[in-house]
Each structure stands twice: as structure tokens, then as C-alpha cells.
Amino acid sequence: MIRRIYSQISILLSQGMSPRALAATLALGTLIGTLPVVWGTSLLCALTAAGLRLNQLAMQAVNYLVWPLQIALFIPFFKAGRGLVPNSPVELDSAMLAEQMRAAPLQAVASLGEANLLALLGWLCWAPLGSVLLYGLLRLGLWRLEGSRRARQRSRA
């Protein structure tokens, strides 16, 4: 799978996409793809790519690739958000939520909504630094990849 991703990135670079634009696309796709909301990362990626004139396909591909991260990071983001709101009564306990769904479904949905807001708050704490670091690392890696790709092309010519 890593080779396929590497291959696709090389293709994008060979088609004229700059390392800077590709790094921005990949970083923003990852950032938005890990957003702890279940309703709109694809739409947000599409709007961001259109607004910034980035590659739609690459942005959506990254969004789908990081989907497991979105699920895996929900609890850490929730805990970080709950740490910022110390008096929050929201708990994520699966047995309690299951019982609440049977007894008071609307209250369970409200609890999940509050948990989602706390996770979003935790994500907002990570997002600025994470996106800058990811963009920098991707830009450096893609710049090197572009340089080695060009060197191979020159040696073939």
C-alpha cells in the first residue's frame, strides 16, 4: 500500500503539481480527515480544495485514507477537550450509553453531541501545530522526492 501511495504522489508531481501545493493538499486533507465529526469531512475537503485551488482527488483520497485515524483519535481528542472543560459531566462509557439509549434515547444523543463538541475542542488544540508540522515535513519530503525524480529524468536523457 505504501508503494501505491508513493507511486500516486510521484504521478502528481510528474503532472506538474508543485511540492508546495501537494504538501498543502496532503496536510489539509489529513487535518480535515481527522476532524472528530461524522457528518462532513468530505464536503469540507471539497470546499477547501476548491477554495484554495488544490487537487480535489488528492484531498479526498487523503481524507479517506485517514478515516481510521479519525476513529482512533476521537477518544484522545475527547479527553483533551474534557481536560479543558473541567466541570463537564460528559463521560464516554459504552455500558452507560447503551443503558441511556434504552431508557432515554434523546438524552443519549445529547450526551454524544456534547462528547463530540469536547472532541472538537481537543482537535482544535492540536490542529494548528499539527498542520504546520505536517505541512513542513511533507513539503521537505516532497521537495526531496521531486529532486530525485528530476535527477532520474536527467540521467535517462
Contact map, one row per residue, 1 for C-alpha under 8 A:
1111100000000000000000000000000000000000000000000000000000000000000000000000000000000000000000000000000000000000000000000000000000000000000000000000000000000
1111110000000000000000000000000000000000000000000000000000000000000000000000000000000000000000000000000000000000000000000000000000000000000000000000000000000
1111111000000000000000000000000000000000000000000000000000000000000000000000000000000000000000000000000000000000000000000000000000000000000000000000000000000
1111111100000000000000000000000000000000000000000000000000000000000000000000000000000000000000000000000000000000000000000000000000000000000000000000000000000
1111111110000000000000000000000000000000000000000000000000000000000000000000000000000000000000000000000000000000000000000000000000000000000000000000000000000
0111111111000000000000000000000000000000000000000000000000000000000000000000000000000000000000000000000000000000000000000000000000000000000000000000000000000
0011111111100000000000000000000000000000000000000000000000000000000000000000000000000000000000000000000000000000000000000000000000000000000000000000000000000
0001111111110000000000000000000000000000000000000000000000000000000000000000000000000000000000000000000000000000000000000000000000000000000000000000000000000
0000111111111000000000000000000000000000000000000000000000000000000000000000000000000000000000000000000000000000000000000000000000000000000000000000000000000
0000011111111100000000000000000000000000000000000000000000000000000000000000000000000000000000000000000000000000000000000000000000000000000000001100100000000
0000001111111110000000000000000000000000000000000000000000000000000000000000000000000000000000000000000000000000000000000000000000000000000000000000000000000
0000000111111111100001000000000000000000000000000000000000000000000000000000000000000000000000000000000000000000000000000000000000000000000000000000000000000
0000000011111111111001000000000000000000000000000000000000000000000000000000000000000000000000000000000000000000000000000000000000000000000000000100000000000
0000000001111111100000000000000000000000000000000000000000000000000000000000000000000000000000000000000000000000000000000000000000000000000000000000000000000
0000000000111111100000000000000000000000000000000000000000000000000000000000000000000000000000000000000000000000000000000000000000000000000000000000000000000
0000000000011111110000000000000000000000000000000000000000000000000000000000000000000000000000000000000000000000000000000000000000000000000000000000000000000
0000000000011111111011000000000000000000000000000000000000000000000000000000000000000000000000000000000000000000000000000000000000000000000000000000000000000
0000000000001001111111000000000000000000000000000000000000000000000000000000000000000000000000000000000000000000000000000000000000000000000000000000000000000
0000000000001000111111100000000000000000000000000000000000000000000000000000000000000000000000000000000000000000000000000000000000000000001001100100000000000
0000000000000000011111110000000000000000000000000000000000000000000000000000000000000000000000000000000000000000000000000000000000000000001001100000000000000
0000000000000000111111111000000000000000000000000000010000000000000000000000000000000000000000000000000000000000000000000000000000000000000000000000000000000
0000000000011000111111111100000000000000000000000000011000000000000000000000000000000000000000000000000000000000000000000000000000000000001001000000000000000
0000000000000000001111111110000000000000000000000000000000000000000000000000000000000000000000000000000000000000000000000000000000000011011001000000000000000
0000000000000000000111111111000000000000000000000000010000000000000000000000000000000000000000000000000000000000000000000000000000000010001000000000000000000
0000000000000000000011111111100000000000000000001000011001100000000000000000000000000000000000000000000000000000000000000000000000000000000000000000000000000
0000000000000000000001111111110000000000000000000000000001100100000000000000000000000000000000000000000000000000000000000000000000000010010000000000000000000
0000000000000000000000111111111000000000000000000000000000000000000000000000000000000000000000000000000000000000000000000000000000100110010000000000000000000
0000000000000000000000011111111100000000000010000000000000100000000000000000000000000000000000000000000000000000000000000000000000100000000000000000000000000
0000000000000000000000001111111110000000000010000000000000110110000000000000000000000000000000000000000000000000000000000000000000000000000000000000000000000
0000000000000000000000000111111111000000000000000000000000000110010000000000000000000000000000000000000000000000000000000000000000000000000000000000000000000
0000000000000000000000000011111111100000000000000000000000000000000000000000000000000000000000000000000000000000000000000000001001100000000000000000000000000
0000000000000000000000000001111111100000100110000000000000000010000000000000000000000000000000000000000000000000000000000000000000000000000000000000000000000
0000000000000000000000000000111111100000110010000000000000000111011001000000000000000000000000000000000000000000000000000000000000000000000000000000000000000
0000000000000000000000000000011111110000000000000000000000000010011011101000000000000000000000000000000000000000000000000000000000000000000000000000000000000
0000000000000000000000000000001111111000100000000000000000000000000001000000000000000000000000000000000000000000000000010010000000000000000000000000000000000
0000000000000000000000000000000001111100000000000000000000000000000001101100100000000000000000000000000000000000000100110010000000000000000000000000000000000
0000000000000000000000000000000000111111100000000000000000000000000000000000000000000000000000000000000000000000000100010000000000000000000000000000000000000
0000000000000000000000000000000000011111100000000000000000000000000000000000000000000000000000000000000000000000000000000000000000000000000000000000000000000
0000000000000000000000000000000000001111100000000000000000000000000000000000000000000000000000000000000000000000000000000000000000000000000000000000000000000
0000000000000000000000000000000000001111111100000000000000000000000000000000000000000000000000000000000000000000000000000000000000000000000000000000000000000
0000000000000000000000000000000110101111111110000000000000000010000000000000000000000000000000000000000000000000000000000000000000000000000000000000000000000
0000000000000000000000000000000010000001111111000000000000010010000000000000000000000000000000000000000000000000000000000000000000000000000000000000000000000
0000000000000000000000000000000000000001111111100000000000000000000000000000000000000000000000000000000000000000000000000000000000000000000000000000000000000
0000000000000000000000000000000100000001111111110000000000000000000000000000000000000000000000000000000000000000000000000000000000000000000000000000000000000
0000000000000000000000000001100110000000111111111000000100110010000000000000000000000000000000000000000000000000000000000000000000000000000000000000000000000
0000000000000000000000000000000000000000011111111100000100110000000000000000000000000000000000000000000000000000000000000000000000000000000000000000000000000
0000000000000000000000000000000000000000001111111110000000000000000000000000000000000000000000000000000000000000000000000000000000000000000000000000000000000
0000000000000000000000000000000000000000000111111111010000000000000000000000000000000000000000000000000000000000000000000000000000000000000000000000000000000
0000000000000000000000001000000000000000000011111111111100100000000000000000000000000000000000000000000000000000000000000000000000000000000000000000000000000
0000000000000000000000000000000000000000000001111111110100000000000000000000000000000000000000000000000000000000000000000000000000000000000000000000000000000
0000000000000000000000000000000000000000000000111111110000000000000000000000000000000000000000000000000000000000000000000000000000000000000000000000000000000
0000000000000000000000000000000000000000000000011111110000000000000000000000000000000000000000000000000000000000000000000000000000000000000000000000000000000
0000000000000000000000000000000000000000000000001111111000000000000000000000000000000000000000000000000000000000000000000000000000000000000000000000000000000
0000000000000000000011011000000000000000000000011111111100100000000000000000000000000000000000000000000000000000000000000000000000000000000000000000000000000
0000000000000000000001001000000000000000000000001000111111100000000000000000000000000000000000000000000000000000000000000000000000000000000000000000000000000
0000000000000000000000000000000000000000000011001100011111110000000000000000000000000000000000000000000000000000000000000000000000000000000000000000000000000
0000000000000000000000000000000000000000000000000000001111111000000000000000000000000000000000000000000000000000000000000000000000000000000000000000000000000
0000000000000000000000001100000000000000000000000000001111111100000000000000000000000000000000000000000000000000000000000000000000000000000000000000000000000
0000000000000000000000001101100000000000000011001000011111111110000000000000000000000000000000000000000000000000000000000000000000000000000000000000000000000
0000000000000000000000000000100000000000010011000000000111111111000000000000000000000000000000000000000000000000000000000000000000000000000000000000000000000
0000000000000000000000000000000000000000000000000000000011111111100000000000000000000000000000000000000000000000000000000000000000000000000000000000000000000
0000000000000000000000000100110010000000000000000000000001111111110000000000000000000000000000000000000000000000000000000000000000000000000000000000000000000
0000000000000000000000000000110111000000110010000000000000111111111000000000000000000000000000000000000000000000000000000000000000000000000000000000000000000
0000000000000000000000000000000010000000000000000000000000011111111000000000000000000000000000000000000000000000000000000000000000000000000000000000000000000
0000000000000000000000000000000000000000000000000000000000001111111100000000000000000000000000000000000000000000000000000000000000000000000000000000000000000
0000000000000000000000000000010011000000000000000000000000000111111111000000000000000000000000000000000000000000000000000000000000000000000000000000000000000
0000000000000000000000000000000011000000000000000000000000000011111111100000000000000000000000000000000000000000000000000000000000000000000000000000000000000
0000000000000000000000000000000000000000000000000000000000000000111111110000000000000000000000000000000000000000000000000000000000000000000000000000000000000
0000000000000000000000000000000001000000000000000000000000000000011111111000000000000000000000000000000000000000000000000000000000000000000000000000000000000
0000000000000000000000000000000011110000000000000000000000000000011111111100000000000000000000000000000000000000000000000000000000000000000000000000000000000
0000000000000000000000000000000001010000000000000000000000000000001111111100000000000000000000000000000000000000000000000000000000000000000000000000000000000
0000000000000000000000000000000000000000000000000000000000000000000111111110000000000000000000000000000000000000000000000000000000000000000000000000000000000
0000000000000000000000000000000001010000000000000000000000000000000011111111100000000000000000000000000000000000000000000000000000000000000000000000000000000
0000000000000000000000000000000000010000000000000000000000000000000001111111110000000000000000000000000000000000000000100000000000000000000000000000000000000
0000000000000000000000000000000000000000000000000000000000000000000000011111111000000000000000000000000000000000000000100000000000000000000000000000000000000
0000000000000000000000000000000000000000000000000000000000000000000000001111111100000000000000000000000000000000000000100100000000000000000000000000000000000
0000000000000000000000000000000000010000000000000000000000000000000000001111111110000000000000000000000000000000000001111110000000000000000000000000000000000
0000000000000000000000000000000000000000000000000000000000000000000000000111111111000000000000000000000000000000001101111100000000000000000000000000000000000
0000000000000000000000000000000000000000000000000000000000000000000000000011111111100000000000000000000000000000000001100100000000000000000000000000000000000
0000000000000000000000000000000000000000000000000000000000000000000000000001111111110000000000000000000000000000000001101100000000000000000000000000000000000
0000000000000000000000000000000000000000000000000000000000000000000000000000111111111000000000000000000000000000000001111110000000000000000000000000000000000
0000000000000000000000000000000000000000000000000000000000000000000000000000011111111101000000000000000000000000000001100100000000000000000000000000000000000
0000000000000000000000000000000000000000000000000000000000000000000000000000001111111100000000000000000000000000000000000000000000000000000000000000000000000
0000000000000000000000000000000000000000000000000000000000000000000000000000000111111100000000000000000000000000000000000100000000000000000000000000000000000
0000000000000000000000000000000000000000000000000000000000000000000000000000000011111111000000000000000000000000000000000000000000000000000000000000000000000
0000000000000000000000000000000000000000000000000000000000000000000000000000000001111111000000000000000000000000000000000000000000000000000000000000000000000
0000000000000000000000000000000000000000000000000000000000000000000000000000000000001111100000000000000000000000000000000000000000000000000000000000000000000
0000000000000000000000000000000000000000000000000000000000000000000000000000000001001111110000000000000000000000000000000000000000000000000000000000000000000
0000000000000000000000000000000000000000000000000000000000000000000000000000000000000011111000000000000000000000000000000000000000000000000000000000000000000
0000000000000000000000000000000000000000000000000000000000000000000000000000000000000001111100000000000000000010011000000000000000000000000000000000000000000
0000000000000000000000000000000000000000000000000000000000000000000000000000000000000000111110000000000000000000001000000000000000000000000000000000000000000
0000000000000000000000000000000000000000000000000000000000000000000000000000000000000000011111011000000000000000001000000000000000000000000000000000000000000
0000000000000000000000000000000000000000000000000000000000000000000000000000000000000000001111111000000000000000000000000000000000000000000000000000000000000
0000000000000000000000000000000000000000000000000000000000000000000000000000000000000000000111111100000000000000000000000000000000000000000000000000000000000
0000000000000000000000000000000000000000000000000000000000000000000000000000000000000000000011111110000000000000000000000000000000000000000000000000000000000
0000000000000000000000000000000000000000000000000000000000000000000000000000000000000000000111111111000000000000000000000000000000000000000000000000000000000
0000000000000000000000000000000000000000000000000000000000000000000000000000000000000000000111111111100000010000000000000000000000000000000000000000000000000
0000000000000000000000000000000000000000000000000000000000000000000000000000000000000000000001111111110000000000000000000000000000000000000000000000000000000
0000000000000000000000000000000000000000000000000000000000000000000000000000000000000000000000111111111000000000000000000000000000000000000000000000000000000
0000000000000000000000000000000000000000000000000000000000000000000000000000000000000000000000011111111110110000000000000000000000000000000000000000000000000
0000000000000000000000000000000000000000000000000000000000000000000000000000000000000000000000001111111111111000000000000000000000000000000000000000000000000
0000000000000000000000000000000000000000000000000000000000000000000000000000000000000000000000000111111110000000000000000000000000000000000000000000000000000
0000000000000000000000000000000000000000000000000000000000000000000000000000000000000000000000000011111110000000000000000000000000000000000000000000000000000
0000000000000000000000000000000000000000000000000000000000000000000000000000000000000000000000000001111111110000000000000000000000000000000000000000000000000
0000000000000000000000000000000000000000000000000000000000000000000000000000000000000000000000000001111111111000000000000000000000000000000000000000000000000
0000000000000000000000000000000000000000000000000000000000000000000000000000000000000000000000000000100111111100000000000000000000000000000000000000000000000
0000000000000000000000000000000000000000000000000000000000000000000000000000000000000000000000000001100111111110000000000000000000000000000000000000000000000
0000000000000000000000000000000000000000000000000000000000000000000000000000000000000000000000001001100111111111000000000000000000000000000000000000000000000
0000000000000000000000000000000000000000000000000000000000000000000000000000000000000000000000000000100011111111100000000000000000000000000000000000000000000
0000000000000000000000000000000000000000000000000000000000000000000000000000000000000000000000000000000001111111110000000000000000000000000000000000000000000
0000000000000000000000000000000000000000000000000000000000000000000000000000000000000000010000000000000000111111111000000000000000000000000000000000000000000
0000000000000000000000000000000000000000000000000000000000000000000000000000000000000000000000000000000000011111111100000000000000000000000000000000000000000
0000000000000000000000000000000000000000000000000000000000000000000000000000000000000000000000000000000000001111111110000000000000000000000000000000000000000
0000000000000000000000000000000000000000000000000000000000000000000000000000000000000000010000000000000000000111111111000000000000000000000000000000000000000
0000000000000000000000000000000000000000000000000000000000000000000000000000010000000000011100000000000000000011111111100000000000000000000000000000000000000
0000000000000000000000000000000000011000000000000000000000000000000000000000010000000000000000000000000000000001111111110000000000000000000000000000000000000
0000000000000000000000000000000000000000000000000000000000000000000000000000000000000000000000000000000000000000111111111000000000000000000000000000000000000
0000000000000000000000000000000000000000000000000000000000000000000000000000111111000000000000000000000000000000011111111100000000000000000000000000000000000
0000000000000000000000000000000000010000000000000000000000000000000000000111111111000000000000000000000000000000001111111110000000000000000000000000000000000
0000000000000000000000000000000000111000000000000000000000000000000000000000110010000000000000000000000000000000000111111111000000000000000000000000000000000
0000000000000000000000000000000000000000000000000000000000000000000000000000110110000000000000000000000000000000000011111111100000000000000000000000000000000
0000000000000000000000000000000000000000000000000000000000000000000000000001111111010000000000000000000000000000000001111111110000000000000000000000000000000
0000000000000000000000000000000000110000000000000000000000000000000000000000100010000000000000000000000000000000000000111111111000000000000000000000000000000
0000000000000000000000000000000000000000000000000000000000000000000000000000000000000000000000000000000000000000000000011111111100000000000000000000000000000
0000000000000000000000000000000000000000000000000000000000000000000000000000000000000000000000000000000000000000000000001111111100000000000000000000000000000
0000000000000000000000000000000000000000000000000000000000000000000000000000000000000000000000000000000000000000000000000111111111000000000000000000000000000
0000000000000000000000000000001000000000000000000000000000000000000000000000000000000000000000000000000000000000000000000011111111100000000000000000000000000
0000000000000000000000000000000000000000000000000000000000000000000000000000000000000000000000000000000000000000000000000001111111110000000000000000000000000
0000000000000000000000000000000000000000000000000000000000000000000000000000000000000000000000000000000000000000000000000000011111111000000000000000000000000
0000000000000000000000000000001000000000000000000000000000000000000000000000000000000000000000000000000000000000000000000000011111111100000000000000000000000
0000000000000000000000000011001000000000000000000000000000000000000000000000000000000000000000000000000000000000000000000000001111111110000000000000000000000
0000000000000000000000000000000000000000000000000000000000000000000000000000000000000000000000000000000000000000000000000000000111111111000000000000000000000
0000000000000000000000000000000000000000000000000000000000000000000000000000000000000000000000000000000000000000000000000000000011111111100000000000000000000
0000000000000000000000000010000000000000000000000000000000000000000000000000000000000000000000000000000000000000000000000000000001111111110000000000000000000
0000000000000000000000110110000000000000000000000000000000000000000000000000000000000000000000000000000000000000000000000000000000111111111000000000000000000
0000000000000000000000100000000000000000000000000000000000000000000000000000000000000000000000000000000000000000000000000000000000011111111100000000000000000
0000000000000000000000000000000000000000000000000000000000000000000000000000000000000000000000000000000000000000000000000000000000001111111110000000000000000
0000000000000000000000100110000000000000000000000000000000000000000000000000000000000000000000000000000000000000000000000000000000000111111111000000000000000
0000000000000000001101110000000000000000000000000000000000000000000000000000000000000000000000000000000000000000000000000000000000000011111111100000000000000
0000000000000000000000000000000000000000000000000000000000000000000000000000000000000000000000000000000000000000000000000000000000000001111111110000000000000
0000000000000000000000000000000000000000000000000000000000000000000000000000000000000000000000000000000000000000000000000000000000000000111111111000000000000
0000000000000000001101100000000000000000000000000000000000000000000000000000000000000000000000000000000000000000000000000000000000000000011111111100000000000
0000000000000000001100000000000000000000000000000000000000000000000000000000000000000000000000000000000000000000000000000000000000000000001111111110000000000
0000000000000000000000000000000000000000000000000000000000000000000000000000000000000000000000000000000000000000000000000000000000000000000111111111000000000
0000000001000000000000000000000000000000000000000000000000000000000000000000000000000000000000000000000000000000000000000000000000000000000011111111100000000
0000000001001000001000000000000000000000000000000000000000000000000000000000000000000000000000000000000000000000000000000000000000000000000001111111110000000
0000000000000000000000000000000000000000000000000000000000000000000000000000000000000000000000000000000000000000000000000000000000000000000000111111111000000
0000000000000000000000000000000000000000000000000000000000000000000000000000000000000000000000000000000000000000000000000000000000000000000000011111111100000
0000000001000000000000000000000000000000000000000000000000000000000000000000000000000000000000000000000000000000000000000000000000000000000000001111111110000
0000000000000000000000000000000000000000000000000000000000000000000000000000000000000000000000000000000000000000000000000000000000000000000000000111111111000
0000000000000000000000000000000000000000000000000000000000000000000000000000000000000000000000000000000000000000000000000000000000000000000000000011111111100
0000000000000000000000000000000000000000000000000000000000000000000000000000000000000000000000000000000000000000000000000000000000000000000000000001111111110
0000000000000000000000000000000000000000000000000000000000000000000000000000000000000000000000000000000000000000000000000000000000000000000000000000111111111
0000000000000000000000000000000000000000000000000000000000000000000000000000000000000000000000000000000000000000000000000000000000000000000000000000011111111
0000000000000000000000000000000000000000000000000000000000000000000000000000000000000000000000000000000000000000000000000000000000000000000000000000001111111
0000000000000000000000000000000000000000000000000000000000000000000000000000000000000000000000000000000000000000000000000000000000000000000000000000000111111
0000000000000000000000000000000000000000000000000000000000000000000000000000000000000000000000000000000000000000000000000000000000000000000000000000000011111
